[in-house]
């Protein structure tokens, strides 16, 4: 090849390589975007599950607080009965 044709051939090779590379990049981007969409869906599902678990935990906490209040009431009654003077049996 002559010196004038050599740079032209090099430019053609570079252009062809870049064209193929851009196709490869588009495929890679499409795969990455698909993967990101899948991960986004999983994250949204996990966030919804976490919200549901948080609500269930709050309800359980309220139930536990109510149960503790009832136990406190019963405990005060039991203590009152234990400290009350003993009654003599009849007979």
Sine and cosine of phi, psi and omega as CSV:
sin_phi,cos_phi,sin_psi,cos_psi,sin_omega,cos_omega
0.00,0.00,0.52,-0.85,0.05,-1.00
-0.99,0.10,0.18,-0.98,-0.04,-1.00
-0.91,0.42,-0.51,0.86,-0.01,-1.00
-0.98,0.22,-0.51,0.86,0.00,-1.00
-0.99,0.14,-0.43,0.90,-0.04,-1.00
-0.90,0.44,-0.76,0.65,0.03,-1.00
-0.89,0.46,-0.57,0.82,0.02,-1.00
-0.90,0.43,-0.68,0.73,0.03,-1.00
-0.90,0.44,-0.64,0.77,0.02,-1.00
-0.90,0.44,-0.67,0.74,0.04,-1.00
-0.88,0.47,-0.67,0.74,0.01,-1.00
-0.90,0.44,-0.66,0.75,0.03,-1.00
-0.90,0.43,-0.67,0.74,0.00,-1.00
-0.90,0.43,-0.69,0.72,0.00,-1.00
-0.90,0.44,-0.68,0.73,0.01,-1.00
-0.90,0.43,-0.66,0.75,0.01,-1.00
-0.90,0.43,-0.70,0.71,0.02,-1.00
-0.90,0.44,-0.61,0.79,0.04,-1.00
-0.89,0.47,-0.71,0.71,0.04,-1.00
-0.92,0.40,-0.64,0.77,-0.01,-1.00
-0.91,0.42,-0.62,0.78,-0.01,-1.00
-0.92,0.38,-0.57,0.82,0.08,-1.00
-0.89,0.45,-0.69,0.73,0.01,-1.00
-0.89,0.45,-0.66,0.75,0.01,-1.00
-0.90,0.43,-0.63,0.77,0.02,-1.00
-0.89,0.46,-0.66,0.75,0.06,-1.00
-0.89,0.45,-0.68,0.74,0.01,-1.00
-0.90,0.44,-0.67,0.74,0.02,-1.00
-0.90,0.44,-0.64,0.77,0.02,-1.00
-0.89,0.45,-0.67,0.74,0.03,-1.00
-0.91,0.42,-0.67,0.74,0.00,-1.00
-0.90,0.43,-0.69,0.72,0.01,-1.00
-0.89,0.46,-0.65,0.76,0.05,-1.00
-0.88,0.47,-0.70,0.71,0.01,-1.00
-0.90,0.44,-0.66,0.75,0.03,-1.00
-0.90,0.45,-0.64,0.77,0.05,-1.00
-0.89,0.47,-0.66,0.75,0.02,-1.00
-0.90,0.44,-0.69,0.72,0.01,-1.00
-0.91,0.42,-0.62,0.78,0.03,-1.00
-0.88,0.48,-0.67,0.74,0.04,-1.00
-0.89,0.47,-0.68,0.74,0.02,-1.00
-0.90,0.43,-0.65,0.76,0.00,-1.00
-0.90,0.43,-0.67,0.74,0.03,-1.00
-0.89,0.45,-0.66,0.75,0.05,-1.00
-0.90,0.44,-0.66,0.75,0.02,-1.00
-0.91,0.42,-0.62,0.79,0.02,-1.00
-0.91,0.42,-0.65,0.76,0.04,-1.00
-0.91,0.41,-0.65,0.76,0.04,-1.00
-0.90,0.45,-0.65,0.76,0.02,-1.00
-0.90,0.43,-0.66,0.76,0.04,-1.00
-0.89,0.46,-0.69,0.72,0.01,-1.00
-0.89,0.45,-0.67,0.74,0.02,-1.00
-0.90,0.43,-0.62,0.79,0.02,-1.00
-0.90,0.44,-0.68,0.74,0.04,-1.00
-0.89,0.45,-0.67,0.74,0.02,-1.00
-0.89,0.45,-0.63,0.77,0.02,-1.00
-0.91,0.41,-0.63,0.78,0.04,-1.00
-0.90,0.44,-0.66,0.75,0.03,-1.00
-0.91,0.42,-0.65,0.76,0.03,-1.00
-0.91,0.43,-0.61,0.79,0.03,-1.00
-0.90,0.43,-0.67,0.74,0.04,-1.00
-0.89,0.46,-0.68,0.73,0.03,-1.00
-0.89,0.47,-0.65,0.76,0.01,-1.00
-0.90,0.43,-0.65,0.76,0.03,-1.00
-0.89,0.45,-0.66,0.75,0.03,-1.00
-0.90,0.44,-0.66,0.75,0.01,-1.00
-0.90,0.43,-0.64,0.77,0.03,-1.00
-0.90,0.43,-0.63,0.77,0.04,-1.00
-0.89,0.46,-0.68,0.74,0.02,-1.00
-0.90,0.44,-0.65,0.76,0.03,-1.00
-0.89,0.45,-0.65,0.76,0.03,-1.00
-0.87,0.49,-0.66,0.75,0.03,-1.00
-0.90,0.44,-0.71,0.71,-0.01,-1.00
-0.91,0.41,-0.64,0.77,-0.01,-1.00
-0.88,0.48,-0.66,0.75,0.01,-1.00
-0.91,0.42,-0.58,0.81,0.05,-1.00
-0.92,0.40,-0.68,0.73,0.00,-1.00
-0.90,0.44,-0.68,0.73,0.02,-1.00
-0.89,0.45,-0.62,0.78,0.03,-1.00
-0.90,0.44,-0.65,0.76,0.02,-1.00
-0.93,0.37,-0.62,0.78,-0.03,-1.00
-0.94,0.34,-0.53,0.85,-0.03,-1.00
-1.00,-0.04,-0.15,0.99,0.01,-1.00
-0.93,0.37,0.53,-0.85,0.03,-1.00
-0.90,0.44,0.60,-0.80,-0.03,-1.00
-0.95,0.30,0.66,-0.75,0.07,-1.00
-1.00,-0.01,0.59,-0.81,0.02,-1.00
-0.98,0.19,0.69,-0.72,0.05,-1.00
-0.91,0.41,0.53,-0.85,0.02,-1.00
-0.98,0.21,0.57,-0.82,0.16,-0.99
0.88,-0.47,0.00,0.00,0.00,0.00
